Amino acid sequence: MSLHKLLVVEDDDDMAAMMAEYLQRQGFFVTRAADRDSTLAALGEGRVDLILLDVSLGRDNGVDICAEIRAAQDVPIIMVSALSADHQRMAGYQVGADDYIAKPFNPELLLARIRAVLRRAHRATSLTHRRRASRFLFSGWVYDAQRDEVTAPGGWQVSLSSRETALLRVLLANPLIPLSREEIADALEDEEAAEGRAIDMLVNRLRHKTDATLIRTERGIGYVFAANVERQDV
């Protein structure tokens, strides 16, 4: 089982609540934002598999936000708008939107479009595209990606193997999001990790060397990195 995380960017509370409730019933993990700043903040907090981005956001313009996001990463974006003329749709496509759906829309049509865009997106890219930060801070721990060093809350360095470090990077890129064993193996780009209990053993080694409470088992799915992660570009 795999949970896709969707970000609904909509400044109409009723519309946002309706979309979020419907999509959650369809098995998605949904978060919300209402403007440019909260959208970028949400993207900085962890993995997002797809953004539903309204064009009109009060003082902000969804087309401009789409262009800004696309310049930094390739997360799939579906523009949502009451403006549906051809030139308005083209404006969205020209800045990198993957699809464009006009309001009002049939929820089942929206669901179909979301699933179609997700099918086109490569899952491993979605899992790893946000590993550009130089330092990750979590529960007093620090991972320095440039130096490839892990520092415990007490200030001492922890020695990890290359595979343990790769697993930590995947988890840090996706805090608080359930990941299946298959997704983790894909993100590690390690065919052997997908076999048997290899992921379970790798997780247990990382737990033993860091803090066992950081990685929570999610029954029926896989694992969740159970701490908030702050990213710093140095």
N, CA, C and O of each residue as an XYZ file, in Angstrom:
936
protein
N       0.844     -1.197      0.000
C       0.000      0.000      0.000
C       0.877      1.244      0.000
O       1.890      1.295      0.698
N       0.493      2.234     -0.773
C       1.273      3.445     -0.912
C       0.364      4.653     -0.774
O      -0.690      4.717     -1.407
N       0.765      5.607      0.049
C      -0.031      6.815      0.252
C       0.613      7.973     -0.479
O       1.760      8.327     -0.207
N      -0.124      8.567     -1.411
C       0.356      9.760     -2.066
C      -0.033     10.979     -1.232
O      -1.137     11.052     -0.691
N       0.885     11.924     -1.139
C       0.615     13.150     -0.404
C       0.276     14.259     -1.400
O       1.064     14.563     -2.295
N      -0.894     14.853     -1.235
C      -1.351     15.942     -2.087
C      -1.359     17.245     -1.297
O      -1.673     17.262     -0.107
N      -1.012     18.326     -1.969
C      -1.096     19.659     -1.385
C      -2.168     20.438     -2.132
O      -2.029     20.703     -3.326
N      -3.237     20.804     -1.433
C      -4.328     21.588     -2.021
C      -4.074     23.055     -1.699
O      -4.075     23.455     -0.535
N      -3.857     23.854     -2.743
C      -3.599     25.284     -2.571
C      -4.846     26.036     -3.026
O      -5.101     26.185     -4.221
N      -5.611     26.503     -2.051
C      -6.923     27.102     -2.321
C      -7.257     28.058     -1.184
O      -7.199     27.683     -0.013
N      -7.614     29.316     -1.538
C      -7.898     30.291     -0.480
C      -9.367     30.347     -0.078
O      -9.726     31.078      0.845
N     -10.217     29.588     -0.756
C     -11.618     29.463     -0.366
C     -11.710     28.290      0.621
O     -11.552     27.134      0.228
N     -11.964     28.586      1.883
C     -11.949     27.545      2.914
C     -12.941     26.430      2.633
O     -12.624     25.256      2.829
N     -14.135     26.778      2.179
C     -15.152     25.758      1.920
C     -14.720     24.838      0.784
O     -14.852     23.618      0.880
N     -14.201     25.428     -0.295
C     -13.742     24.626     -1.430
C     -12.566     23.749     -1.020
O     -12.517     22.570     -1.370
N     -11.620     24.319     -0.281
C     -10.446     23.559      0.158
C     -10.855     22.394      1.053
O     -10.340     21.285      0.912
N     -11.780     22.648      1.972
C     -12.239     21.594      2.885
C     -12.956     20.489      2.122
O     -12.778     19.309      2.423
N     -13.767     20.867      1.133
C     -14.489     19.884      0.332
C     -13.518     19.006     -0.448
O     -13.658     17.783     -0.468
N     -12.522     19.636     -1.095
C     -11.548     18.879     -1.869
C     -10.735     17.964     -0.969
O     -10.513     16.799     -1.299
N     -10.287     18.493      0.175
C      -9.470     17.698      1.079
C     -10.244     16.498      1.614
O      -9.719     15.386      1.662
N     -11.490     16.726      2.014
C     -12.298     15.635      2.558
C     -12.530     14.550      1.513
O     -12.414     13.362      1.813
N     -12.855     14.951      0.301
C     -13.100     13.970     -0.764
C     -11.837     13.160     -1.071
O     -11.890     11.935     -1.179
N     -10.718     13.844     -1.208
C      -9.481     13.164     -1.567
C      -8.978     12.263     -0.441
O      -8.386     11.215     -0.697
N      -9.215     12.670      0.795
C      -8.843     11.802      1.912
C      -9.675     10.528      1.898
O      -9.173      9.452      2.223
N     -10.943     10.645      1.522
C     -11.789      9.441      1.428
C     -11.309      8.507      0.319
O     -11.569      7.305      0.355
N     -10.611      9.068     -0.661
C     -10.090      8.257     -1.755
C      -8.720      7.660     -1.438
O      -8.121      6.990     -2.278
N      -8.226      7.907     -0.216
C      -6.988      7.278      0.214
C      -5.742      8.123      0.094
O      -4.632      7.603      0.201
N      -5.903      9.425     -0.126
C      -4.742     10.308     -0.218
C      -4.455     10.956      1.135
O      -5.348     11.106      1.968
N      -3.211     11.330      1.333
C      -2.794     12.126      2.480
C      -2.816     13.575      1.995
O      -2.080     13.920      1.071
N      -3.643     14.426      2.598
C      -3.872     15.775      2.066
C      -3.469     16.839      3.079
O      -3.837     16.769      4.252
N      -2.709     17.824      2.610
C      -2.432     19.023      3.391
C      -2.927     20.225      2.592
O      -3.209     20.114      1.398
N      -3.031     21.377      3.262
C      -3.613     22.556      2.613
C      -2.715     23.773      2.763
O      -1.955     23.897      3.724
N      -2.821     24.664      1.791
C      -2.175     25.973      1.841
C      -3.116     26.952      1.174
O      -4.018     26.552      0.439
N      -2.907     28.255      1.431
C      -3.849     29.247      0.922
C      -3.176     30.376      0.146
O      -3.859     31.211     -0.447
N      -1.845     30.408      0.147
C      -1.161     31.483     -0.566
C       0.259     31.026     -0.906
O       0.639     29.885     -0.644
N       1.030     31.939     -1.493
C       2.390     31.591     -1.913
C       3.237     31.146     -0.728
O       3.861     30.086     -0.777
N       3.264     31.937      0.326
C       4.159     31.645      1.445
C       3.842     30.310      2.100
O       4.751     29.531      2.389
N       2.566     30.038      2.337
C       2.208     28.766      2.984
C       2.443     27.588      2.043
O       2.712     26.477      2.500
N       2.345     27.818      0.732
C       2.636     26.763     -0.235
C       4.111     26.387     -0.199
O       4.459     25.208     -0.119
N       4.973     27.393     -0.259
C       6.413     27.121     -0.225
C       6.827     26.514      1.114
O       7.713     25.662      1.169
N       6.177     26.962      2.195
C       6.474     26.386      3.507
C       6.093     24.910      3.547
O       6.837     24.087      4.082
N       4.935     24.575      2.983
C       4.488     23.179      2.959
C       5.444     22.313      2.149
O       5.725     21.176      2.525
N       5.940     22.845      1.044
C       6.887     22.092      0.225
C       8.203     21.880      0.962
O       8.884     20.877      0.747
N       8.556     22.817      1.824
C       9.794     22.686      2.577
C       9.711     21.713      3.729
O      10.734     21.333      4.298
N       8.495     21.301      4.085
C       8.305     20.438      5.250
C       8.394     18.953      4.928
O       8.414     18.124      5.838
N       8.447     18.610      3.655
C       8.530     17.190      3.322
C       8.011     16.909      1.940
O       7.661     17.819      1.188
N       7.965     15.638      1.616
C       7.571     15.226      0.289
C       6.151     15.626     -0.047
O       5.249     15.516      0.784
N       5.956     16.096     -1.283
C       4.628     16.309     -1.842
C       4.613     15.623     -3.196
O       5.499     15.861     -4.017
N       3.627     14.781     -3.442
C       3.572     14.030     -4.694
C       2.829     14.768     -5.800
O       3.065     14.522     -6.983
N       1.936     15.669     -5.416
C       1.177     16.412     -6.425
C       0.551     17.630     -5.769
O       0.110     17.570     -4.621
N       0.513     18.748     -6.513
C      -0.095     19.980     -6.023
C      -1.328     20.301     -6.856
O      -1.276     20.299     -8.086
N      -2.439     20.578     -6.175
C      -3.631     21.138     -6.817
C      -3.595     22.635     -6.527
O      -3.804     23.057     -5.390
N      -3.333     23.427     -7.547
C      -3.008     24.834     -7.365
C      -4.050     25.735     -8.022
O      -4.176     25.768     -9.246
N      -4.796     26.465     -7.189
C      -5.776     27.398     -7.715
C      -5.058     28.579     -8.368
O      -3.995     28.995     -7.906
N      -5.635     29.114     -9.435
C      -5.010     30.224    -10.146
C      -5.173     31.527     -9.377
O      -4.230     32.313     -9.275
N      -6.365     31.758     -8.838
C      -6.653     33.027     -8.154
C      -6.572     32.827     -6.652
O      -7.404     32.139     -6.060
N      -5.552     33.441     -6.036
C      -5.324     33.271     -4.599
C      -5.217     34.635     -3.929
O      -4.190     34.962     -3.334
N      -6.263     35.418     -4.026
C      -6.235     36.741     -3.426
C      -5.181     37.606     -4.088
O      -5.268     37.900     -5.280
N      -4.176     38.020     -3.307
C      -3.106     38.857     -3.842
C      -2.080     38.045     -4.632
O      -1.267     38.623     -5.354
N      -2.104     36.734     -4.511
C      -1.135     35.885     -5.198
C      -1.723     35.300     -6.477
O      -2.936     35.136     -6.604
N      -0.849     34.992     -7.409
C      -1.247     34.429     -8.694
C      -0.701     33.016     -8.803
O       0.507     32.794     -8.720
N      -1.611     32.059     -8.991
C      -1.197     30.663     -9.058
C      -0.242     30.368    -10.191
O       0.611     29.489    -10.065
N      -0.367     31.084    -11.297
C       0.544     30.871    -12.427
C       1.970     31.249    -12.025
O       2.923     30.538    -12.345
N       2.105     32.365    -11.326
C       3.432     32.780    -10.858
C       4.002     31.786     -9.846
O       5.196     31.485     -9.864
N       3.139     31.281     -8.967
C       3.587     30.294     -7.975
C       4.041     29.017     -8.675
O       5.049     28.416     -8.302
N       3.285     28.612     -9.695
C       3.654     27.415    -10.462
C       5.032     27.591    -11.082
O       5.863     26.685    -11.020
N       5.279     28.753    -11.681
C       6.579     29.014    -12.308
C       7.696     28.970    -11.276
O       8.777     28.450    -11.550
N       7.439     29.515    -10.090
C       8.458     29.536     -9.041
C       8.769     28.125     -8.549
O       9.931     27.776     -8.342
N       7.734     27.324     -8.365
C       7.941     25.946     -7.921
C       8.691     25.150     -8.988
O       9.630     24.413     -8.690
N       8.254     25.316    -10.232
C       8.846     24.532    -11.313
C      10.321     24.857    -11.537
O      11.080     24.011    -12.011
N      10.724     26.075    -11.198
C      12.134     26.438    -11.344
C      13.010     25.694    -10.350
O      14.216     25.562    -10.559
N      12.410     25.208     -9.271
C      13.179     24.563     -8.216
C      13.019     23.048     -8.188
O      13.930     22.346     -7.750
N      11.877     22.526     -8.647
C      11.632     21.087     -8.553
C      10.579     20.654     -9.550
O       9.916     21.476    -10.183
N      10.438     19.326     -9.677
C       9.549     18.798    -10.714
C       8.302     18.114    -10.146
O       7.748     17.221    -10.787
N       7.858     18.513     -8.966
C       6.635     17.943     -8.402
C       5.462     18.202     -9.358
O       5.319     19.323     -9.846
N       4.623     17.202     -9.639
C       3.491     17.407    -10.543
C       2.522     18.469    -10.017
O       2.243     18.530     -8.819
N       2.013     19.305    -10.931
C       1.104     20.394    -10.571
C      -0.106     20.368    -11.495
O       0.034     20.349    -12.718
N      -1.303     20.366    -10.893
C      -2.553     20.527    -11.641
C      -3.130     21.878    -11.274
O      -3.428     22.137    -10.107
N      -3.290     22.741    -12.266
C      -3.903     24.040    -12.039
C      -5.418     23.872    -11.958
O      -6.005     23.115    -12.732
N      -6.045     24.575    -11.025
C      -7.497     24.534    -10.846
C      -8.007     25.963    -10.903
O      -7.526     26.820    -10.162
N      -8.991     26.235    -11.787
C      -9.428     27.622    -11.930
C     -10.798     27.717    -12.575
O     -11.200     26.852    -13.352
N     -11.511     28.793    -12.236
C     -12.762     29.124    -12.927
C     -12.468     29.764    -14.280
O     -13.370     29.915    -15.105
N     -11.214     30.140    -14.512
C     -10.790     30.739    -15.780
C     -10.358     29.616    -16.714
O      -9.344     28.960    -16.476
N     -11.121     29.398    -17.766
C     -10.868     28.211    -18.583
C     -10.705     28.505    -20.067
O     -10.754     27.586    -20.885
N     -10.511     29.769    -20.427
C     -10.273     30.083    -21.834
C      -8.945     29.472    -22.270
O      -8.078     29.196    -21.441
N      -8.793     29.263    -23.574
C      -7.588     28.610    -24.079
C      -6.313     29.341    -23.666
O      -5.337     28.704    -23.270
N      -6.313     30.681    -23.755
C      -5.081     31.414    -23.424
C      -4.762     31.316    -21.928
O      -3.599     31.384    -21.529
N      -5.812     31.153    -21.100
C      -5.574     30.997    -19.667
C      -5.003     29.616    -19.356
O      -4.127     29.475    -18.503
N      -5.500     28.612    -20.048
C      -4.933     27.274    -19.895
C      -3.478     27.247    -20.366
O      -2.612     26.668    -19.711
N      -3.228     27.878    -21.501
C      -1.879     27.898    -22.045
C      -0.905     28.573    -21.090
O       0.252     28.167    -20.986
N      -1.373     29.605    -20.393
C      -0.503     30.290    -19.430
C      -0.021     29.318    -18.362
O       1.134     29.367    -17.937
N      -0.925     28.426    -17.930
C      -0.541     27.420    -16.948
C       0.433     26.397    -17.518
O       1.429     26.054    -16.880
N       0.139     25.909    -18.732
C       1.023     24.918    -19.339
C       2.407     25.498    -19.629
O       3.415     24.803    -19.507
N       2.450     26.775    -20.013
C       3.724     27.391    -20.377
C       4.678     27.527    -19.197
O       5.893     27.565    -19.387
N       4.142     27.600    -17.982
C       5.022     27.687    -16.806
C       5.258     26.330    -16.160
O       5.862     26.247    -15.091
N       4.783     25.262    -16.805
C       5.130     23.924    -16.335
C       4.042     23.122    -15.671
O       4.327     22.060    -15.118
N       2.783     23.591    -15.700
C       1.699     22.799    -15.117
C       1.529     21.500    -15.906
O       1.694     21.478    -17.126
N       1.199     20.427    -15.201
C       1.010     19.134    -15.846
C      -0.408     18.955    -16.379
O      -0.634     18.178    -17.306
N      -1.356     19.670    -15.793
C      -2.746     19.568    -16.237
C      -3.482     20.817    -15.765
O      -2.964     21.591    -14.960
N      -4.686     20.999    -16.274
C      -5.481     22.189    -15.956
C      -6.936     21.753    -15.934
O      -7.433     21.196    -16.912
N      -7.618     22.001    -14.831
C      -9.018     21.606    -14.721
C      -9.857     22.809    -14.309
O      -9.485     23.562    -13.409
N     -10.994     22.978    -14.982
C     -11.828     24.162    -14.759
C     -12.874     23.910    -13.684
O     -13.431     22.816    -13.589
N     -13.137     24.938    -12.872
C     -14.238     24.921    -11.909
C     -15.507     25.393    -12.616
O     -15.447     26.196    -13.546
N     -16.657     24.883    -12.164
C     -16.836     23.761    -11.235
C     -16.506     22.448    -11.921
O     -16.646     22.332    -13.138
N     -16.076     21.471    -11.165
C     -15.668     20.202    -11.748
C     -16.351     19.055    -11.013
O     -16.741     19.176     -9.852
N     -16.480     17.956    -11.715
C     -16.978     16.723    -11.115
C     -15.848     16.112    -10.290
O     -14.762     15.888    -10.826
N     -16.067     15.836     -9.000
C     -14.992     15.270     -8.182
C     -14.381     14.009     -8.775
O     -13.180     13.778     -8.639
N     -15.198     13.193     -9.431
C     -14.662     11.973    -10.026
C     -13.720     12.293    -11.185
O     -12.743     11.581    -11.417
N     -14.026     13.380    -11.917
C     -13.132     13.807    -12.987
C     -11.810     14.291    -12.395
O     -10.739     13.964    -12.906
N     -11.889     15.070    -11.320
C     -10.669     15.531    -10.656
C      -9.827     14.345    -10.212
O      -8.612     14.331    -10.410
N     -10.470     13.356     -9.615
C      -9.762     12.167     -9.147
C      -9.072     11.457    -10.302
O      -7.924     11.030    -10.180
N      -9.778     11.331    -11.426
C      -9.196     10.662    -12.588
C      -7.980     11.416    -13.113
O      -6.982     10.806    -13.496
N      -8.066     12.746    -13.130
C      -6.944     13.547    -13.622
C      -5.751     13.438    -12.681
O      -4.607     13.356    -13.128
N      -6.020     13.437    -11.372
C      -4.943     13.279    -10.395
C      -4.228     11.948    -10.601
O      -2.999     11.892    -10.641
N      -5.002     10.889    -10.730
C      -4.401      9.564    -10.893
C      -3.613      9.469    -12.189
O      -2.565      8.825    -12.236
N      -4.112     10.109    -13.241
C      -3.407     10.083    -14.514
C      -2.061     10.793    -14.416
O      -1.054     10.303    -14.927
N      -2.049     11.952    -13.758
C      -0.793     12.694    -13.609
C       0.177     11.919    -12.725
O       1.373     11.871    -13.013
N      -0.323     11.318    -11.662
C       0.557     10.545    -10.777
C       1.155      9.343    -11.505
O       2.305      8.975    -11.264
N       0.374      8.735    -12.393
C       0.906      7.599    -13.148
C       2.066      8.032    -14.041
O       2.998      7.266    -14.285
N       1.992      9.252    -14.516
C       3.053      9.736    -15.406
C       4.305     10.145    -14.641
O       5.399     10.207    -15.202
N       4.132     10.419    -13.371
C       5.272     10.878    -12.571
C       6.085      9.679    -12.090
O       5.517      8.664    -11.687
N       7.365      9.791    -12.130
C       8.226      8.705    -11.654
C       8.314      8.763    -10.142
O       8.684      9.787     -9.568
N       7.968      7.641     -9.495
C       7.860      7.642     -8.051
C       9.200      7.930     -7.361
O       9.245      8.658     -6.369
N      10.255      7.375     -7.870
C      11.536      7.589     -7.208
C      11.929      9.055     -7.225
O      12.519      9.553     -6.266
N      11.603      9.758     -8.321
C      11.892     11.188     -8.384
C      11.109     11.935     -7.322
O      11.635     12.840     -6.675
N       9.850     11.556     -7.142
C       9.024     12.212     -6.132
C       9.593     12.005     -4.737
O       9.502     12.886     -3.882
N      10.180     10.834     -4.512
C      10.717     10.538     -3.188
C      12.010     11.290     -2.895
O      12.319     11.564     -1.736
N      12.761     11.622     -3.931
C      14.116     12.107     -3.688
C      14.384     13.513     -4.180
O      15.487     14.015     -3.966
N      13.431     14.187     -4.835
C      13.756     15.441     -5.503
C      14.094     16.563     -4.535
O      14.645     17.586     -4.941
N      13.766     16.381     -3.248
C      13.994     17.471     -2.329
C      15.183     17.198     -1.407
O      15.150     17.583     -0.238
N      16.207     16.558     -1.898
C      17.397     16.286     -1.094
C      18.486     17.339     -1.297
O      19.652     17.071     -1.008
N      18.138     18.510     -1.780
C      19.154     19.506     -2.110
C      19.686     20.254     -0.887
O      20.753     20.864     -0.953
N      18.959     20.213      0.216
C      19.394     20.958      1.402
C      20.747     20.443      1.878
O      21.060     19.261      1.737
N      21.538     21.341      2.441
C      22.870     20.962      2.902
C      22.848     20.338      4.292
O      23.652     19.455      4.590
N      21.916     20.801      5.156
C      21.854     20.278      6.518
C      20.406     19.974      6.890
O      19.482     20.700      6.522
N      20.237     18.884      7.629
C      18.926     18.485      8.121
C      18.993     18.453      9.649
O      19.886     17.820     10.213
N      18.066     19.123     10.318
C      18.010     19.156     11.773
C      16.731     18.453     12.230
O      15.642     18.761     11.744
N      16.864     17.510     13.163
C      15.703     16.735     13.594
C      15.925     16.208     15.006
O      16.875     15.467     15.258
N      15.044     16.595     15.927
C      15.073     16.102     17.310
C      16.453     16.214     17.951
O      16.880     15.317     18.679
N      17.143     17.310     17.681
C      18.457     17.512     18.265
C      19.597     16.919     17.448
O      20.763     17.201     17.723
N      19.281     16.109     16.458
C      20.270     15.505     15.575
C      20.548     16.426     14.392
O      19.733     17.288     14.063
N      21.702     16.239     13.757
C      22.048     16.999     12.559
C      22.663     16.042     11.537
O      23.554     15.254     11.853
N      22.158     16.134     10.293
C      22.820     15.424      9.194
C      23.347     16.462      8.223
O      22.575     17.220      7.635
N      24.655     16.497      8.054
C      25.314     17.411      7.130
C      25.520     16.669      5.817
O      26.378     15.792      5.718
N      24.718     17.031      4.795
C      24.762     16.300      3.537
C      26.047     16.569      2.759
O      26.509     15.704      2.015
N      26.624     17.744      2.920
C      27.861     18.049      2.206
C      29.029     17.234      2.752
O      29.856     16.728      1.993
N      29.084     17.114      4.069
C      30.163     16.342      4.695
C      29.788     14.885      4.910
O      30.637     14.058      5.240
N      28.511     14.577      4.720
C      28.002     13.227      4.951
C      28.277     12.792      6.390
O      28.771     11.694      6.645
N      27.939     13.696      7.331
C      28.185     13.445      8.748
C      26.876     13.516      9.537
O      26.026     14.368      9.276
N      26.731     12.613     10.498
C      25.582     12.592     11.394
C      26.069     12.926     12.802
O      26.992     12.292     13.314
N      25.441     13.929     13.426
C      25.834     14.355     14.766
C      24.675     14.169     15.730
O      23.566     14.634     15.469
N      24.927     13.491     16.838
C      23.907     13.225     17.849
C      23.654     14.476     18.685
O      24.451     15.413     18.640
N      22.551     14.510     19.452
C      22.247     15.680     20.296
C      23.364     16.052     21.257
O      23.503     17.225     21.603
N      24.155     15.095     21.693
C      25.244     15.385     22.616
C      26.473     15.976     21.949
O      27.416     16.383     22.627
N      26.467     16.025     20.607
C      27.579     16.623     19.885
C      28.564     15.636     19.302
O      29.488     16.044     18.598
N      28.399     14.330     19.571
C      29.336     13.355     19.026
C      28.841     12.848     17.670
O      27.639     12.809     17.406
N      29.789     12.463     16.823
C      29.449     11.973     15.497
C      29.121     10.486     15.546
O      29.717      9.718     16.301
N      28.157     10.107     14.717
C      27.724      8.720     14.628
C      28.153      8.179     13.275
O      27.890      8.795     12.241
N      28.805      7.042     13.283
C      29.287      6.435     12.048
C      28.207      5.539     11.434
O      27.746      4.585     12.060
N      27.814      5.863     10.201
C      26.833      5.068      9.476
C      27.461      4.484      8.218
O      28.355      5.086      7.623
N      26.993      3.320      7.822
C      27.428      2.757      6.546
C      26.805      3.553      5.409
O      25.911      4.369      5.634
N      27.272      3.318      4.197
C      26.723      4.040      3.046
C      25.246      3.733      2.849
O      24.474      4.621      2.488
N      24.842      2.489      3.081
C      23.430      2.124      2.911
C      22.574      2.717      4.030
O      21.445      3.142      3.783
N      23.097      2.750      5.250
C      22.373      3.366      6.358
C      22.205      4.865      6.123
O      21.152      5.431      6.416
N      23.250      5.503      5.593
C      23.168      6.928      5.282
C      22.164      7.182      4.176
O      21.402      8.146      4.242
N      22.149      6.332      3.159
C      21.192      6.487      2.060
C      19.764      6.360      2.574
O      18.885      7.113      2.156
N      19.527      5.408      3.479
C      18.202      5.260      4.073
C      17.826      6.501      4.867
O      16.699      6.987      4.771
N      18.766      7.012      5.647
C      18.486      8.222      6.427
C      18.104      9.382      5.510
O      17.181     10.134      5.822
N      18.798      9.536      4.388
C      18.471     10.620      3.459
C      17.053     10.481      2.914
O      16.331     11.471      2.800
N      16.654      9.261      2.579
C      15.293      9.036      2.084
C      14.268      9.420      3.146
O      13.278     10.085      2.842
N      14.499      9.008      4.381
C      13.566      9.306      5.468
C      13.514     10.796      5.765
O      12.439     11.342      6.012
N      14.667     11.461      5.744
C      14.703     12.897      6.012
C      14.000     13.690      4.923
O      13.477     14.773      5.186
N      13.980     13.168      3.714
C      13.288     13.848      2.619
C      11.775     13.691      2.706
O      11.026     14.378      2.010
N      11.332     12.773      3.576
C       9.906     12.445      3.638
C       9.408     12.324      5.072
O       8.837     11.293      5.430
N       9.606     13.351      5.908
C       9.197     13.222      7.308
C       7.685     13.118      7.465
O       6.927     13.780      6.757
N       7.258     12.273      8.407
C       5.850     12.131      8.800
C       4.976     11.541      7.706
O       3.750     11.583      7.814
N       5.578     10.989      6.652
C       4.822     10.379      5.552
C       5.083      8.878      5.540
O       6.241      8.465      5.480
N       4.032      8.040      5.594
C       4.243      6.598      5.544
C       4.860      6.178      4.203
O       4.371      6.562      3.140
N       5.920      5.400      4.264
C       6.583      4.888      3.074
C       6.544      3.366      3.113
O       6.847      2.754      4.137
N       6.174      2.769      2.005
C       6.189      1.310      1.943
C       7.630      0.832      1.771
O       8.510      1.613      1.410
N       7.860     -0.438      2.027
C       9.192     -1.006      1.842
C       9.611     -0.918      0.382
O      10.781     -0.692      0.074
N       8.638     -1.099     -0.522
C       8.946     -1.029     -1.954
C       9.372      0.385     -2.349
O      10.297      0.556     -3.143
N       8.696      1.400     -1.794
C       9.061      2.777     -2.097
C      10.463      3.094     -1.597
O      11.238      3.761     -2.282
N      10.783      2.614     -0.407
C      12.112      2.855      0.152
C      13.170      2.183     -0.716
O      14.204      2.778     -1.017
N      12.906      0.937     -1.118
C      13.865      0.223     -1.961
C      14.059      0.945     -3.293
O      15.184      1.053     -3.782
N      12.963      1.444     -3.884
C      13.068      2.180     -5.145
C      13.904      3.437     -4.976
O      14.749      3.750     -5.816
N      13.662      4.163     -3.874
C      14.399      5.405     -3.634
C      15.877      5.128     -3.375
O      16.729      5.948     -3.719
N      16.185      3.989     -2.777
C      17.572      3.616     -2.537
C      18.249      3.144     -3.807
O      19.475      3.058     -3.870
N      17.440      2.835     -4.832
C      17.953      2.308     -6.099
C      18.827      1.078     -5.832
O      19.922      0.928     -6.374
N      18.297      0.221     -4.985
C      19.030     -0.967     -4.551
C      18.119     -2.173     -4.748
O      17.189     -2.386     -3.970
N      18.385     -2.957     -5.783
C      17.527     -4.102     -6.081
C      17.537     -5.121     -4.948
O      16.518     -5.754     -4.671
N      18.687     -5.281     -4.293
C      18.767     -6.256     -3.212
C      17.896     -5.859     -2.031
O      17.394     -6.717     -1.305
N      17.717     -4.551     -1.839
C      16.945     -4.083     -0.688
C      15.485     -4.468     -0.795
O      14.795     -4.536      0.221
N      14.996     -4.721     -1.997
C      13.589     -5.066     -2.190
C      13.305     -6.525     -1.866
O      12.147     -6.944     -1.848
N      14.341     -7.290     -1.613
C      14.171     -8.725     -1.393
C      14.049     -9.045      0.091
O      14.787     -8.516      0.921
N      13.093     -9.928      0.405
C      12.945    -10.426      1.764
C      12.797     -9.330      2.799
O      12.019     -8.392      2.626
N      13.559     -9.460      3.886
C      13.470     -8.519      5.009
C      14.644     -7.537      5.012
O      15.013     -7.015      6.064
N      15.230     -7.284      3.840
C      16.416     -6.430      3.769
C      16.128     -5.028      4.284
O      16.944     -4.461      5.010
N      14.978     -4.456      3.921
C      14.631     -3.109      4.383
C      14.430     -3.111      5.888
O      14.883     -2.195      6.574
N      13.752     -4.133      6.413
C      13.521     -4.218      7.856
C      14.847     -4.261      8.616
O      15.006     -3.592      9.637
N      15.785     -5.040      8.117
C      17.075     -5.148      8.798
C      17.845     -3.832      8.715
O      18.501     -3.429      9.676
N      17.762     -3.167      7.566
C      18.442     -1.887      7.405
C      17.852     -0.840      8.344
O      18.587     -0.067      8.958
N      16.530     -0.815      8.454
C      15.868      0.113      9.373
C      16.289     -0.166     10.809
O      16.561      0.762     11.570
N      16.344     -1.431     11.179
C      16.720     -1.773     12.552
C      18.148     -1.337     12.871
O      18.424     -0.890     13.984
N      19.056     -1.463     11.904
C      20.439     -1.016     12.134
C      20.490      0.495     12.327
O      21.217      0.992     13.187
N      19.704      1.237     11.513
C      19.689      2.689     11.643
C      19.071      3.107     12.970
O      19.544      4.050     13.605
N      18.019      2.415     13.393
C      17.417      2.688     14.698
C      18.429      2.497     15.816
O      18.516      3.314     16.733
N      19.197      1.410     15.733
C      20.156      1.085     16.786
C      21.247      2.139     16.886
O      21.715      2.437     17.985
N      21.659      2.712     15.755
C      22.762      3.676     15.747
C      22.311      5.105     16.031
O      23.132      5.956     16.372
N      21.004      5.379     15.891
C      20.515      6.740     16.123
C      19.562      6.740     17.312
O      19.988      6.602     18.459
N      18.296      6.892     17.038
C      17.272      6.933     18.097
C      16.098      6.103     17.601
O      15.479      6.436     16.590
N      15.796      5.035     18.304
C      14.761      4.099     17.856
C      13.407      4.766     17.688
O      12.582      4.300     16.902
N      13.164      5.865     18.426
C      11.849      6.510     18.340
C      11.686      7.341     17.076
O      10.577      7.773     16.760
N      12.774      7.570     16.353
C      12.689      8.404     15.147
C      11.974      7.699     14.002
O      11.346      8.348     13.166
N      12.067      6.376     13.963
C      11.477      5.611     12.851
C      10.390      4.719     13.403
O      10.665      3.772     14.141
N       9.158      5.019     13.047
C       8.011      4.279     13.566
C       7.511      3.288     12.512
O       7.410      3.618     11.331
N       7.205      2.087     12.955
C       6.606      1.094     12.068
C       5.142      1.444     11.823
O       4.386      1.667     12.769
N       4.749      1.491     10.566
C       3.360      1.757     10.182
C       2.753      0.452      9.693
O       3.021      0.010      8.576
N       1.941     -0.156     10.533
C       1.421     -1.494     10.236
C       0.680     -1.511      8.902
O      -0.159     -0.652      8.630
N       0.999     -2.489      8.087
C       0.336     -2.650      6.800
C       0.903     -1.773      5.707
O       0.495     -1.888      4.551
N       1.847     -0.889      6.048
C       2.419      0.005      5.031
C       3.937     -0.139      5.013
O       4.504     -0.628      4.036
N       4.593      0.283      6.087
C       6.043      0.244      6.119
C       6.568      1.030      7.293
O       6.450      0.603      8.441
N       7.157      2.193      7.004
C       7.786      2.978      8.063
C       7.493      4.465      7.894
O       7.231      4.948      6.792
N       7.547      5.184      9.030
C       7.354      6.627      9.050
C       8.503      7.254      9.828
O       8.817      6.808     10.931
N       9.134      8.284      9.266
C      10.103      9.061     10.034
C       9.296     10.005     10.910
O       8.645     10.917     10.399
N       9.330      9.800     12.228
C       8.365     10.388     13.149
C       8.831     11.694     13.781
O       8.434     12.009     14.902
N       9.657     12.449     13.089
C      10.131     13.728     13.624
C      10.017     14.810     12.562
O      10.136     14.539     11.367
N       9.787     16.034     13.010
C       9.836     17.160     12.092
C      11.276     17.401     11.681
O      12.201     17.218     12.473
N      11.455     17.814     10.432
C      12.790     18.024      9.884
C      12.921     19.458      9.394
O      12.093     19.945      8.625
N      13.974     20.124      9.851
C      14.267     21.481      9.359
C      15.421     21.377      8.367
O      16.430     20.722      8.627
N      15.248     22.041      7.221
C      16.285     22.018      6.202
C      17.007     23.359      6.144
O      16.381     24.418      6.198
N      18.303     23.300      6.036
C      19.101     24.521      5.941
C      20.032     24.419      4.737
O      20.742     23.425      4.580
N      20.030     25.445      3.886
C      20.988     25.521      2.793
C      22.177     26.338      3.275
O      22.031     27.472      3.731
N      23.337     25.746      3.165
C      24.547     26.389      3.668
C      25.409     26.846      2.494
O      26.481     27.416      2.699
